[in-house]
Amino acid sequence: MIIVVFEFLVFPGREKEYFSEVKKLQNELKNIAGFISVDRYIHNKKDNYYASISSWENEVAVNNWNKNLKHKLAQKLGKNRIFKSYRIRVANVLRDYNEETNKE
């Protein structure tokens, strides 16, 4: 499993534009083989600062998403108009368990 952590600072007044782009991409994202889920969070102390954490079955799925034309166009828009700064981290999951799978 691969986790992608996308942290970003949005220019003031551009939040609605970001979430509009996210909404447009939802069907594209769901059609990528190997996509598992995505969650978005608002920072509790930094204004206009967000994080998106997506889960993928494998690196091939992540690469296919990165090659998606609509995603590439949205990335370009984000870099040019929406994001003041951003950071992306891609990581392999070493362990994945919860209260149900970690019973002793």
C-alpha positions in Angstrom: 0.0 0.0 0.0 1.1 3.5 -0.8 0.2 6.7 1.1 0.4 10.1 -0.5 0.4 13.1 1.9 -0.2 16.4 0.2 0.1 19.4 2.4 -0.6 22.8 1.0 -1.2 26.5 1.8 -3.9 28.1 -0.3 -3.7 31.8 -1.2 -6.4 33.7 0.8 -9.7 33.7 -1.1 -8.8 30.7 -3.2 -10.2 28.0 -1.0 -13.5 27.6 -2.9 -11.6 27.3 -6.2 -9.5 24.5 -4.7 -12.5 22.6 -3.5 -14.3 23.2 -6.8 -11.3 21.5 -8.6 -11.4 18.6 -6.1 -15.1 18.0 -6.8 -14.5 18.0 -10.6 -11.8 15.3 -10.2 -13.8 12.9 -7.9 -15.1 10.7 -10.7 -11.7 10.6 -12.4 -10.1 9.6 -9.2 -12.6 6.8 -8.5 -11.9 5.3 -11.9 -8.2 4.9 -11.3 -7.5 1.2 -10.7 -5.8 0.8 -7.3 -7.2 3.9 -5.7 -8.5 3.2 -2.2 -9.5 6.4 -0.5 -8.7 10.1 0.2 -9.3 12.3 3.2 -8.8 16.0 3.5 -8.0 17.9 6.7 -7.9 21.6 7.8 -5.0 22.6 10.0 -6.3 23.7 13.4 -3.8 26.5 13.9 -2.7 27.7 10.4 -5.2 29.6 8.3 -5.6 28.3 4.7 -3.5 25.2 5.4 -4.8 21.8 4.5 -3.6 18.2 4.1 -4.9 15.5 1.8 -4.0 11.9 2.5 -4.7 9.3 -0.2 -4.3 5.6 -0.1 -3.4 3.4 -3.1 -2.9 -0.3 -3.7 0.5 0.2 -5.3 2.9 2.6 -7.0 1.5 1.9 -10.4 -1.9 3.3 -9.3 -0.2 6.5 -8.0 1.7 6.8 -11.3 -1.5 6.4 -13.3 -3.2 9.1 -11.4 -0.2 11.4 -12.0 -0.5 10.8 -15.7 -4.2 11.6 -15.8 -4.8 14.5 -18.1 -7.5 16.2 -16.0 -5.4 15.8 -12.9 -2.4 17.4 -14.7 -4.5 20.4 -15.7 -5.8 20.8 -12.1 -2.2 20.6 -10.8 -1.1 23.3 -13.2 -4.0 25.5 -12.1 -3.1 24.9 -8.5 0.5 25.7 -9.0 -0.3 28.9 -10.9 -3.3 30.3 -9.0 -4.3 28.4 -5.8 -1.3 27.1 -3.9 1.0 29.5 -2.1 3.2 26.5 -1.2 2.9 22.8 -1.1 4.7 19.6 -0.1 4.0 16.0 -1.3 5.3 12.9 0.4 4.8 9.4 -1.0 5.4 6.5 1.3 5.2 2.7 1.5 3.0 1.5 4.3 5.0 -0.9 6.6 2.1 -1.9 8.8 -1.6 -1.4 8.6 -3.8 -2.6 11.4 -6.7 -1.6 13.7 -8.5 -2.8 16.7 -10.1 -5.7 14.8 -6.9 -6.9 13.1 -4.6 -6.4 16.1 -6.4 -8.6 18.6 -4.1 -10.7 20.8 
